[in-house]
Amino acid sequence: MTPAPIAVALDAPDLDTAARWAALVTPYVTTVKVGLELYLRYGPDVVAAVRGASGVQVFLDLKLHDIPATVRGAARAVARLRPSYLTVHAAGGPAMVRAAVEAAPGTAIAAVTVLTSLGEADLAAIGLEGPAPDAVRRLAALAVEAGARALVCSPQEAAAVRAEVGAGVTLITPGVRPAGADVQDQARVATPEQALAAGADLLVIGRPITGAPDPGAAAAGIAAALRRASAGAS
């Protein structure tokens, strides 16, 4: 069975729980995601703990956003952990994105376009010219031109981003919720099947899997649904 293109967000209360969740889901998914809170609490040890012996891809979601020299140093510091993906904010500008790319050549730098928690009113409040799909496309093009090999965008913008940047760039979509799941703090969401159909390459799914009584079974169920959808589409 081929693992599904899912990055399970390991937003765990402690290191042992994160490692346990990772072990349960790795037979069914390609990637596990370590976020800022978990990394700040446990540091580099968390990457080794969730990677385990499986060799699963690790998505280090730190969303770096600072002056280019600082981001260069930070990216270099975590590159030794061999994450498959490392996030930076595209809004940091092309020089910052390029600094991360140069400092971590073995890692795909994933540029975050517009956070999926932000709606149109939020964009207006922070002075980012919208609407959201236009802002996402502008930031995506900027980041790819600066060397980013992956982009983070909402599944609702995935098709437009793909049209903007073409093939060869990995599209990572948070805000993915199985039908009927609580959207919680996400504003722009889609089901896993919708996200893949829109052109996403890697789906970030957290609480619908890790909040289930059996995270492994939840991951297996979503992976099976994606396989059925793919088979139906082909």
N, C-alpha and C positions, 0 to 999 in steps of 0.2 A: 504494500500500500504506500503510495507516494504521499508524503506529508503535504498538507494544504498550505497555500500561501498566506498564512496568518501569523502575525506577531502578537503573542499574548502579553498584555501589559501586566507586569508583575507588581502591582501596587500593593505590596504586602506590608503588614505591620512589623515584621521582623525578618531576619535573614533566613531562619529555618523554614518559615512559611514560604518565602519566595523560592527557596531551593526545592521544597516539596511540590509546590505548584508546577515548577519547571519540569521536574521529573515526571509528573503525571501527564503533562500535555505534550512533551517532546515526541512521543511516538506519532502524533497526529498533525503537528504544525512544524513549519520550517524555522521559526524564529521566536525568541523571547525578548521582551523589551524591559529594560531597566530605566526607570525614570529618575528625575532629579532628587526626589525625597529619599528614595532608597539608597541612591549613590552617596548622597551627603551624609546619611546616617552610618553607612558601613564602608564606604570607600571602595577601592579596587577589589577588595575581597568578594564583593557581591557578584562581580562578573564571573570569577572562578566558581563560585557556589552555584550559580544558575546554569552555567555551561555544563558543569559536571563532566561525566565521561562520554556524554552523548555527542559532543561536538556541534550542538545546535547553534545556529547563528544568534549572535547577541546584538541587539539594537540598543545602543547607548543614547538615550533620549535626554540630553542635557541642555538642548536649545541654547547654545552659546551665543552671546550677543554682547560684544564689547569692541574696543578699538582693535584694529587688525593685529597689532603686536601681542596683545593679551590673548586673543583667540588663537593665534599661532602657537603660543606657548601652552595653552590649555589643550589644544588638539594634539600637540606633540606628546604631552604628558599622558594622555589616555590612549594614544595610538599603540603603545606597548601592550595594552590589554587585548589587542586584536579584535575590536568590535567590527562586525560586518557593516554597521551603519552608525554614524554619529550625526546628531542634528545640530544645526546652527540656524539662527533667524536670518532669512533672506533680507529683512528690513535693515540688517546691519550694513548692507551695501556690498558692492562687488569686491572691493579690496579686502573686506573682512572674510567673505566667502572664499576668495582665492587663497588667503592666508591659511585657512583651515585645510583646504585641498592640498596645498603644498606641504603642510606639516604632517599630514596623515595619508600618505600615498597608498597605503594598503587598505584603507577604509573608504567606503562610499560616503561622502559627505552629503547628507540629506538636508536640503534647505526648507525650512518651515515657511510657508507663504502667509496665510491668514489663519489664526487659530480657530478651530471649529467651535469654540465657545462664543465667538464674536458674531453678532448679527449686524444688520445694516445700521441700526442706531449706534452701536458701539463704534463702528468704523467712523461714523460722522463725529462722534464725541472725541475721538483721538486724532482727528484730522487726516485720516487716510482716505484718499479719494476713492469712492466706490463707483458703482455697486460692487459687492464682494467678488463676483466672478471676474470683473475687470481688474481689481486690485490683485487677485490671485495670479492672473495671467501675466501682469506686468512684473510681479516679483519672481514668478517662475522663469520667465525669459531672462531676467537679470542674473539669477543664480546659475542657470545653465551656462550662460555666456561666461560666467566667472569660474566654471569648472565643476559645479555640483553634478554628481552622477545620479542623485535621487532628489525627489521633491515630496514634501508633505502637504497635502491639500485635502479638503473635504471631498467625499465621494460625489457630491453634487457638482463639483467643478472638474472632476477627473477628465471627462471627455473634452472639455474646452482646453484644459492644460495639455492633454495629449496632442490636440490639434496645434497648439502653440509651439511645443518643444519637439514634436516628432518622436520617432521610435528611439530606443536605446537609453532612455532615461527611466529609472524605476520610479513609479508613482506609488506612494505610501499614503493610505487613507485611514485616518482616525475617524471617529464619529460613525463607526459601523455597529449597528445593533440588529440582532435577529428580529424578525417581525414579532411585535407584541412586547418587546423589551422596553424598559424604562429608558428614556433618552437622557435622564439626569442632567448634567451640566453641559451637554452638547446642544448647539443650536442648529447645525447643518448636518443631518444624518442620512443614512441609507441602510438598507439591509445588505448582508454580505453578497447576495446574488446580484443586487443592483450595482454595488460598487465594482464587482468584477466585470459586469456587463458594460460599465462606463469606461473601463480601461485601466482600472487599478491593478497593480502588480502585487501589492502586499497590504493586507487588511489588518489594522490594529484593533484588537478586540480585548477588552479587559474584564469588567465586572460580569457580563453575561457568561463568561467562562469561570473566572476565579471566584465569583460569588455563588456559584452553583454548589449543591451538596457534594457532587463528584466532578471536580474540574476536568479530569481526564475524559469522563463520559460526555461532558458538555462540549469539549473540544472535538471529540470524535464525531458527535452529532452534527456540529456545524461543518466539519470537514466533509462528512458524507453528503450533506445537503449541497455543498459547493460542487462536489463531484457529479452529483445528479444534474445540477444546473448546467455544468459544463458539457456533460454528455448530451443533454437536451438541446443545447445551443449548437453543438456540432452535428 
